[in-house]
Amino acid sequence: MAGHLDALWDMVGRSVALELISTKIHPRTKKPLQSGKASIKDWCQKRGVKGEHVVYTAEFMVDSDFGEPGAITVANRHHREFFLESIVVEGGLLCGPVHFACNSWVQTTRELPTKRVFFSNKPYLPSETPPGLRELRDKELKDLRGDGTGVRKLSDRIYDYATYNDLGNPDRGKEFIRPILGGKRIPYPRRCRTGRPPTDTNMLAESRVEKPHRIYVPRDEAFEELKQGAFSAGRLRAVLHTLIPSMIATISAETHSFQGFHHVDNLYKEGLRLKLGLQEHLFQKIPLVQKIQESSEGMLRYDTPSILSKDKFAWLRDDEFARQSVAGINPVNIARLTVFPPVSNLDPAIYGSPESSITEADIACQLNGLTVQQAMDQAKLFILDYHDVYLPFLDRINAIEGRKAYATRTILFLTQAGTLKPIAIELSLPPSQPGGPRTSKVLTPPSDATTNWLWMLAKAHVSSNDAGVHQLVNHWLRTHAIMEPFILAAHRRMSAMHPIFKLLHPHMRYTLEINALARQSLISADGVIESCFTPGPVSGEISATYYRNHWRFDLEGLPSDLIRRHAIHCPSITTLHCLILQITNLCSIMVTDIRVHPSQGSGRGGRVAASRHQAPDRGLPLRQRRAPAVVGHPQLGRVLRAALLPGRRRRPVRRRAPGVVP
């Protein structure tokens, strides 16, 4: 119906209007040269075209001295939005065809009275922006920043900051209250502002949007249909995996825990229906579940892990446990052991002695005749240390019914075969009173059947710690949450014409949508992570504590992260490292909205200067060490050529990458 209405409006003159903007300005008015208005042709005739792409044409009238088109405005006077992929202007231009990569939803003039602006594919640094495009560039950035007020509509294109004040839902009760992540008390990266009204019981907490309603992200950050379909299929599988057991638990008073390994195997062989073993009883009460089972086409069956397809008991062995620390889903926590016994960084006045309970006597027989010091000197000892991450929260975790946890440390030894093996696991509980002795138990590889199962239980606690850190720290925090303020800052401060923005944009796309869905159902109170992982309601605080105590911008990349974990020795600065540092400096303009702002000189230069005042809710709560210089085109070209093409080697400049510390 909307398509027919658009066609009708097009016939009566309410069409899509286009206008070319030149890179030149009028010598008298100092305004950009503009073409006459042009309307898209044949919209009405092509309304019934079936296909992914529909091509339309328009004709522009320009003066002979118009120059090169640098931008194009689009006014959608139809009834609904449309997706504009690209525009090519050709014919009669001395500069040849001009391409505009749009890839954006164009709202109607009823939703957005101002015209949309798209810039050509030609990149410009701020200092190089042609006179005819400067005003449009500044206005576009101002529109994208918004004014920080109002409730965001799904059709908006505003990139603004807010704290994580929507993870809890205090209106549902005390058990759904969660602390606000972000600010001086609990530093945390910022999320995209939605502007929803506060909850009834807490004015500082933002009201939630529950499924199936959509949570706001800027319109162009939402999934395309193809991406949405793939993502929805994954979500459907996850929903079904959660839904059926939940329905069983609700209907039946019996407890349906795993009774043996064969029940786990059935997850992969027959799926949830056979795994539960109660389908007849269940289907008599809910016929809908039978239809779900019949139409899901394997959705209720879990994918078999590759390691189990070869040996279903491989995960029980020590060598596979150790291999997972470097080749599993979380290979970024293992570090080379440089201090023995390991030492905690927690406050000893609260958590007791910082030294680990693991002694040299515990592991001496596992070192192939080496002393601990010799093994460390030869880089043969490694550690998985989750002690400090979990210990402050264990009392609250263990108070939850059905959940028990320890803070773990695992020592691994590099064998002569080049493989790792665990040689000691420490399980710790916090002291019963501040500063008192911790309760710790050290377990080593078993010598009999009894100690074998204690060793298995210790490895299970390590795996539980590892799973929580993987999801809350390495996956959510370091991969998703950290990127959100950078994406917001890039859109707010870097024009679409900026060469670095053009490089970054494909890698930033969809992250805000994925993060919004995570806030809605993954990291929220009683969400997937709180329900399925050991930390439960303290999950957000564990993530925030790691951010405050450990996250550093200048140590997140390679090789810095490996050096921090002593996984490799500090390399000499090579030409390639110089290139990385130079590009990092160039990218530093992206964080101008976080802790660095443009200098107050001409306003169009390429340098940035440290800000003297910062709003408390902007970007990452970090400190800027210095104001890095921005590399211009000629410098970047020389660096790229020196790094990627053969030629005379030059001694690189020894410069520290721009870094920030918590």
Protein Blocks (a to p, Z undefined) as FASTA:
>chain_A
ZZmmmmmmmmnopacddddddfbdcfklopacdddddddehklmmmmpgcfbdcdddddd
ddfklopafbdcdddfbfbdcddfbdcdeehianbpadddfkpacddfklmmbacddddf
bdcdfklgcfklmmmmmmmmmmmnonoiajddfkbccdcddddfklbcfknojklgccde
edjklgcdddddehiacdfklmkbccddddfbdcdddfklpccfklmmmmmmmmmmmmmm
mmmmmmmmmmpmcdcddfbfklmmmmmmnommlmnopmmmmmmmmmmlmmmmmmnnomlp
ccddfklmmomklmmpmklmmmmmmmmmblmlbccdfbdcdddfbdfklnopfbdfbdfk
lmmmmngopafklmmmnopaccddfklmmmmmmmmmmmpghiacddddddddddfkopac
dfbdcdddddfbghiacddddddddfbfklmmmmmmmmmmmmmmmmmmmmmmmmmmmmmm
mmmmmmmmmmmmmcfklmklmmmmmmmgoklmmmmmmmmmmmmghilklmmpmnlmmlmm
mmmmmmmmmpcfklmpcfklmmmnomaccddddfklmmmmmmmmmmmmmmmmmmpccdfk
lopacbdcddfbdcfkgcjadddfbacddddfklmmmmmmmmmpgcdddddddddddddd
ZZ
